[in-house]
């Protein structure tokens, strides 16, 4: 069954907290527990009454999803209950249908019931029986999600391979006179063909002079002297990759070439520090100091972060962090240098923390070659 190891870990965590029943509603929790992830977003769904749900009761797991998603949810191996979304013969009442399913499934619950209140709609909280005593468990699964199973690593490797495909297409599309939208179209096309299906794609695709802001591509024309930052994520099978490269429309200026070497060196330095037992806050501060010692300003974002069922998850590699790296974690590292309005360079690799260091999961080049 898909994600059986994850459910066993969650079972142990719930028992340790004295929780015999729980309703999970955070998309990342649901995906981690079952392998089910919502389809590629295409705007608000008129028939979707709420998030997919997982009900835990005494060691048993049940999914609750929209009827249109039931077949995909059944691949988890868990029992699946579904509520009616679209209907031809009466007004659409998916919220009422979902409420009834949750009310029926949880009717026997007494005492403590774990819930994720930040994502559980209020109308579904009202579906719980009066005898239930809700207890917030929003962060319960976060530590367990950090160390990946072999099943998860296979999905992550497939996604990282897609980002490599997308970055290669972007590199060839960054030419004077093209636009940011042209680059995005090229990488999206390449990823779609490589995956053989629609894939959720995210992050930044911008000329370097506005890379400190990041964001979606715009009809900005690429100039001969532009650097170009492509920070690319894909989601396939419910898991997210990440990566970043910087390309050039023409020949980099001496200043751009020097900054690119510096950021590439900083990334390699960061990777050299990765090993079990390393404190994430210390790692962040060391990489920032590396660039400060070279005379460059601090970058306005994290040094890195974990990836998995969400694109950014623990362990976060930020100044305040105090998490110890462990073998089996998958993290990103992404230093950068930004001269707003002029140029920007950010480089990022994804890696698996191993017993002795790091295994790179991204294969794209981060050093600039003439």
N, C-alpha and C positions, 0 to 999 in steps of 0.2 A: 504493500500500500504506500502511496505517496506520503511523505513527511511523517511517517510513523515515529521516527526518532524524535522529531520535534514535539509531537504530541506526548510522548513519554516524558520528555524533559518538562513540559508544561504540567503534566499530571503530578510530577514530583514537587514542582514549585507550589502548586495549589495545595497539595496535601500538607506541605511544610507550613503553609499559612492557615491551616485548618479550614480550607474552603472546599466544600463538597460539590458546589454548583457555581457556574460562572457563565456569563454571556459576553462573548468577545465581539466587538463591533468595529475596531480599528482595522482598516484595510490591510495594514502590514501584519497585524496579528493573524488575521484570517488567512492571508497568503502563507505565512510562516507555518501555521498549523495544518494547512490542507493542500497547499500548492495552487489553490484557486486564486486567480486574479481577474479583475474586471477587464473587459475588452478595451481595445484602444479607444480613448475618449473621442467622442464626436459631438460634444455638446450635451446639454441637459437631456435626460431620458424621461419622457413624459410618463412612462409606465413603471419606473423604478421608484419604489416607496421609501427606500432606505438603503444603508450599506448591507453587503452580505454579512451574515451572522454565523457564529459558531456557539452552540450550546454544549456545555460540559456538565455532566451529572454522574458522579460516582465512578469516574473512569471511562465513561462512554461519551462519544462526540457526535454531534448532529449538526449538519449545515442547514441554513435557511437562506434561500436565494430566490430571485425572480424566476418565474417558470421558464423564460427564454434562456436562462443560464444553467438550468438543472443538469443538462447532459454534460457540460464541462465540469460542473462541480462534482459529479459522480466519479470522476477519475481519481478523486482523492481516496476513495475506498470507504469514506464515511457515509452513514445514512444521510440522505438529502430530503428535506421538506421544501416545497416551493409554494409561492403565493402567486396569484393570478395578476398579470400585468395588463396586457392588451385583451380586450374582449369585444366581440362584435355585437352581442345581443343585449348589452346593458351598459349604462354609463361606467366609465373607468373608475374603479374604487380600489386601487392597489394598496393604499395605506390601510384601509379597513381590512383588506385581505391579509396583509402582513401582520397587522395587530392580532387578528384572530389566530394565526398560526403560532405566534409567540405566546399568546395567552394560553393556548391549549398545551403547548410543549412544556411550559414552566408552571402549570397549574399546581403541581404537587410540591413545589419548592417551599421549604420552610427554613428559617434561620438565615445565616449569612449567604448572600449571593454576590459573587464578584462581578463587577461591571466596569466598562471603560466609559465613564461619563462624558468625556470630551467628544466622543464620537457617537454615542448612543442617543438617538433622537428622543426628545421628551415624551412623545406619544408612545414610544415603545417602553420607556421606563414605567409608564402607567399600565402597561400590559402585564407587568410582574404581579404576582399575588400579594395581597396585603401582608401576609405572614412573612414575606421575604424581607431581609435586612441588607440593602445594597451596600457593598464595600468597594471603594475605588481600587482598581488593579491596573491602571493605565501603564505603569512602568514595570509590571511584573515580568514580562517576557523580554524586555530590552537587554538585560545582561546575557540571557541564554541565546539571543539572536546573534551575538558577536562572533562566536566560534562556529564556523560553517561545517555542515556535513558533506560527505562526498557527493551526495545528490545535489546539494546547493552549489558546490564548486563546479560541477559539470554545467549547470545552467549559467553560472557566472562566466565561465570560460567561453561559452557560446556567445554571450553578449559582448565580451571583450573582443572577440574575433570580428563581430559586426562593427564595433567602433573603429577597428583598424581599417576595415573596408571603407567606412565613411570618411575617415581622415585622408586616406589615399585619394579618394575622389575629390575631396575638398582641396587638397594640395594642387591638383591639376587644374582646378577651376579658378584658383586665385590668380587672376591676370588683370592688367590694367584695362579699365573700361567696363569690366563686368561689375555686377552689384553683389551686395551681401545676399540678396535673394537668389541670385544665380548660383552662388556657392552652396546655399542651403538646398536648392533644388537638386544639384548634382549629388550631394552626399545622401539625401533622402532616397533618390532614385537607386543609387548603388546599394544602399542598405536593404531596401525593399526587395530588390532582385536577389541579393545574397540570402535573405531570410526566407524568401518564397511566400511572404505574407506581409500585411501591414504591421508595422512595428512602431510603438511609441518612441519618439525621439525628443531629446531635450537639450537645453542649455544655450550656450553663447555662440554666435556666429557673426563676428563684427570686425570692422577695420580696427587696427590697433590704437588709433587715436581716440577711440571711444571704448576701449576694452575695459577701462576701470569701472565703467557702468555696466557692461555686459548686456545680455538680453537677446531677444529675438532679432533675426535679420530684418533689415529695412532696405528700401530702395536707394541705399547709399552707394555711390560709384567708387570703385577701387582705384586709387591713384598709383602712379608708378613708384612713389616713395612710401607706400603703405606697408606696414606689417599687418597680419591678419590672424586673429585669434579664433580658433575653433575648439570650443569646450563641448564635447559630445558625449551624450548618454543614450543608451538604448534600453528598452524593456521588452524582454522576450521570456515567456514562461514564468512571468511574475517577478523576475529579478532584474535589477538595474546594473548596468555597467557605468563607467565614466572614463574620461580621458581628455587630454588637451594638448594641442600642438599649435605652434605659431609659424606661419608661412609668410612669404614675401612676394609682392606683385612684380618687383624687379630685383635688382641687386641691392641687398641691404647696405645702408650707409655704414661708415666705420663705427658710428655710435650704436646703431642697431646691432651690428655684428658683435660688438663688444658686450652689449647687454645680453644678447642671446647666449653667448658663451658663459657669461656669469650665471644666468638663470639655469642653464643646463648643468653647470658645475654645482650649483646649489641643490638641484634635484638629485644629482648623483651623490652628493654629500648626505642628503636626507635619507636616501635609500640605504647608504652604508651604515646608518644608525639603527636601522630596523632589525630587531631581534627580540625574542621573548624576554620579558623582564624590563624592557624599556618603558619609561614613563612617558605618556603622550604629551603632557604639558612640557616636560623637558625637551622632547623632540621638537615641538613647535618653537620653543624659545631658541633652541640651538640653530635652527634654519633661519629664523629671522635675524639672529645676530650675525650669521654668515654674510647676509646681504648688507647689513648695517656696516660691518667691518670693511666692506668693499665700497662704502660711501653712498649706498642707495637707500631710499626711503622705505619704510615698512609697508608691505602690501596690506590692503584693507580687508582681507578675508582669511579664512582658516588656512593652515598649512596642509591640512588633509582631513579625511573623514573615512568612516567605514561605508561600505555599500552592501546591499543585499536585497531584501524585499522593498526597501526604499532607497532612493538615490543618495541620501545623506542619513547616516545612522551612527550610533556608537560603534567603535570609539572615535569621538571627534578629536582632532589634533589641533588644539587651540590653547592659548596661554593659560587659561584657568583649569584645564583638564587634569585629572589625576587618575587615569586608568592605566593599568599595566598591560602591555601587549602580550598576547599569547599565541602559540602556534595554532593555526587554523583560522585566524582572523584575516579578513580581506580589507585592505585599506588603500586609499588614494593619497598621493603626495603631490602638491601643486604650488610651488613658489612662483612668484611673478614680480615684474618690475613695470611700473606704469608712469608714463609722462603724459598726463591728460592733454588732449588736443594735438599731440605729436606722435607718439607711438606707444605700444604696449606689447609685452612678451609674457606669456604664461605657458608653462610646460607641466604635464601631468602624466604620471604612470600609475597603474594599479598593480598591487602585489599581494601575494599570499604570504603571511608570516609563517616561516618554517622553523624547525628546531634550531637552525643555525643562522638564520638571516631572513632573506626575502627572495621569493620567486616572482619574477615579473610576469604579469598576466597580459599586459599590453605590449605590442610589438612595434608600434610606430616609432619612427626616428624622432629624437628630441634635439639632436645637434643639427645645426644648419650646415648644409653642404652646398658649395657653389655649383 
